[in-house]
């Protein structure tokens, strides 16, 4: 039986994709070194005439594994202190199809929440308001088709962040 060249080419591409997708897995808890550069409250401008501050986290990631991490993503889940429910989140594609090479470090990356506080007072006064509730962020990593795993957690500093 003779296989047409086009079918043979498609079969070879499919096998190559399966082979690369089925490579060794990396435990991101040990395969990534995530360094928090800063946290704080980012001024995202006026909303309905009020100043809006949202929590943000800036960090770098170093690939400590011996594998290129393809389609590496980080998800940040922000929670107000003493609350179990998610308050806000942000998703960031760290490295696309080219991946993050072994030993490579990303530039500083920032994720901010869409939710935050609004007020008519100054930004500094908002941070000192008695109704202000501090927050924390938990970061999860994922690459390729692997599952999300927690890679870091830190409190959000009660200070203005720089964009």
N, C-alpha and C positions, 0 to 999 in steps of 0.2 A: 504494500500500500504506500502510495506516495503522498506526503504531506505538503500542501502548498507553502511556498516561501513565506507568505504573509502570516499564515497560521503559526508557522514555526517561529517567526520573529515575535509574535505575541506571546507564545508559550515561553520563550526564553526571557522576555521582559517580566512576565508573571513570576517565573521561578526566581529571578534576580530580586524582585521586590519581596518575595516571601523569605528569601535567604537573609536579606538585610534587615527585615522586620523581626526576624526570629533570632537575632543576635543575642549576646549575653545581656542580661538586665543589670541595671545599676541601682543600688539602694541610694536614693537621693539624700537620705539622712546622713550618710557618710560620704557620698559621692560629690556633694556640693559643699562649698564653704561660703556661707552667706554672711557678709559683714554689714551690719546696720551702720550707715553713715550718719543719719539723723532722722528724727521724728519731730512732729510738731503740727501746728494748725495753720493751714494755708488759706490766705485770703483769696477767694475766687471771684471777688467783685460784688456788685450790688444785685440783689434779688428783691424785686418789689420795693425798691428804695431802701433796703436794709443791707448792711454788711453781712457777708456769709463767710464763715470759717469752717473748713473741713479738715479732718485728720489726714495726715499723709506720712509716708515712710519712704526713705531713700536708702538704697543699699547697693552693694556689688555682689556678684556671684562668681566664684572660681570653680571650675570643673576639676575636682580632685580625682576623678576616675581615669581609667585608661581607655574610655570609650568616648566617641563624639556623641553628644546629646542632641539629637535631632528634634526639632519642634518643641523646644524647652519653653515652658510657660510657668508663670508664678501668679497665684491668686492670693489676694490680701483680703482677709475678713476682719472688719473693724467691729468691736463691741464696746459699749459703754461699760465701765466698771460696775460690777455687781449684777450685770444682766447676762443671761445666757443666750438671748436671741441676737442674731446678726443685726447690726445697725446699718452697715454699709459694706460695700466690697469693691474691688477693682481687679481686673484681669490684665496681664501684660504678657505679650509674646516676647520672650527673651532672645531666642535664636530660632530662626525659621528652618527651612529645609537644609541649609548649609550646616546647621548645628553649632554647638559650642565645643570646640576642640579640647582634648585633654590638656590640662594646665592653663587654659585660657581664662581670662577674667573679663567680665563685662565692664563697660563704663558704668558710672553711677546711674541707677534706674530709680524712678519715683512712681509710686502708686498712691492715688488719693481716693478718698471716698466721695461718692456723689452726695451723701447726706452729711449734715453738719448742723451748726448753729447759725441763726440769723439774729441781728440786733441793731438797734439804732445808736447804741453807744459806740465809743471808739473800740478798735480791735483790742487794745490793752485792757480796757474796762470790761469787755466781753469775757476775757480770760479770767478776770477777777470776780465775775458775777457769782453770787452765792448759789444760783441755780445751775451753774456750769458743772457738768459731770465729766470726769476724766474718762479716757478710753484706752484701749489696747488694740494691738493688731496681731493676728496670727497669719503667717505666710505658709502657703502650700506650694509644692513643686510637682511638676508632671512633665514627662518627655515622651514623645511618640504616643503609643497607645497604652502606656503604663498608667497605673492608678495615681490619684492625688495622694501625696504624703506630706505631713507637717514637717517644715524645715526650720522654722524660727517663730518666736513669739516675743513681743516687747511692748512695754507701755508707751503711750504717746506722750511726749513731753508737753507740759502746759506752757508753750512758748510759740511765738510766730515762726513759721517755717518760711524759708526762701524758695521760690520756684526754681 
